[in-house]
Amino acid sequence: MKMNRRTLLAAASAGSAAAVLSPVAMTSNASAQASTPGGQAPAFYRYKIGDIQVTSVNDGVFRMPLSDTFVRNAKKEEVQAALAAAYLPTEEMTIWFNPTLFKTGSQLVLIDTGMGEPKGPVGHVRPNLAAAGIDTKSINVVVISHFHADHINGIRNGAGELNFPTAEIMVPATEWAFWMSDDNMNKAPEAMKGAFGNVRRVFKGLEDKVKRYEAGKEIVTGLTAVATPGHTPGHTSFVLANGKDRVFIQSDVTNNPHLFVNNPNWHVMFDMDGPQAEATRRKAFDMVAADKMLVAGFHFPFPATGYIEKAGSSYRLVPASWNPAP
């Protein structure tokens, strides 16, 4: 039989009819429906960089109505076309959240902490760490890439207690200087006042305990901070290296990759300096594409790893193959 769209549709229809007419099929289908649980399995994924075990820990996925200004310099219709090309809903934005955990020597290191307390589809870092066999008290270092809420709110729980009580907290020095400046807060537009307030809430009482790090230096064994400004003034990415293997942990160099990898000139509404973020994005992606370096994206679809390829004046994301036995 020749395979084409017509034969596939006919086969599907025949299968549906057989299921309806067969008492056995009816019974087994009803049983399957009755016994199928809801929800998903815990979302964590392990892979290796040399001898270092890395774990992508999903914090959830957030969906919000697509506004006219989600991409500041593109028409909504263009954004919707890009979403449709990725088989995503065109009337809403889908944003994934994926902190990264790794063990180097005797240190267990978490990069970014997620949204904080569980709220519907987000806030699942701690449950997913537990499912991965990780006690939050065993994490030695928490490294923060920048001070947006989805990266720092998980430092504390709903009662204001530290989620990682024994961990050293490391933050970009430039980021700290910007957000902790009263002058910057006072001059900020009204829409940003809440972000300044949230930073102060999260870090209250930790001012003398937080360690500020500089870009361009190895801040933890194997982990080098890379300045990637534009999204925020002190936004930082990282290269984790062991042996010949490396992964570029890009933080928020892009938001949803189906939009901003494919259209690196687009400026997301969360970028504080859109042109600088675009220049940073192109520089970073040219580097990882040339080096064929694995990339971990905080806002990539889980498990949040892949490769960036040049595509003319643009780029494309090639998801990494799933490895069942890291």
Secondary structure, 3 states (H helix, E strand, C coil): CCCCHHHHHHHHHHHHHHHHHCHHHHHHHHHHHHHCCCCCCCCEEEEEECCEEEEEECCEEEEEECCCCCECCCCHHHHHHHHHHCCCCCCEEEEEECCEEEEECCEEEEECCCCCCCECCECCHHHHHHHCCCCHHHCCEEECCCCCHHHHHHHECCCCCECCCCCEEEEEHHHHHHHCCHHHHHHCCHHHHHHHHHHHHHHCCCCCCCEEECCCCEEECCEEEEECCCCCCCCEEEEEEECCEEEEECCCCCCCHHHHCCCCCCCECCCCCHHHHHHHHHHHHHHHHHHCCEEECCCCCCCCEEEEEEECCEEEEEECCCCCCC
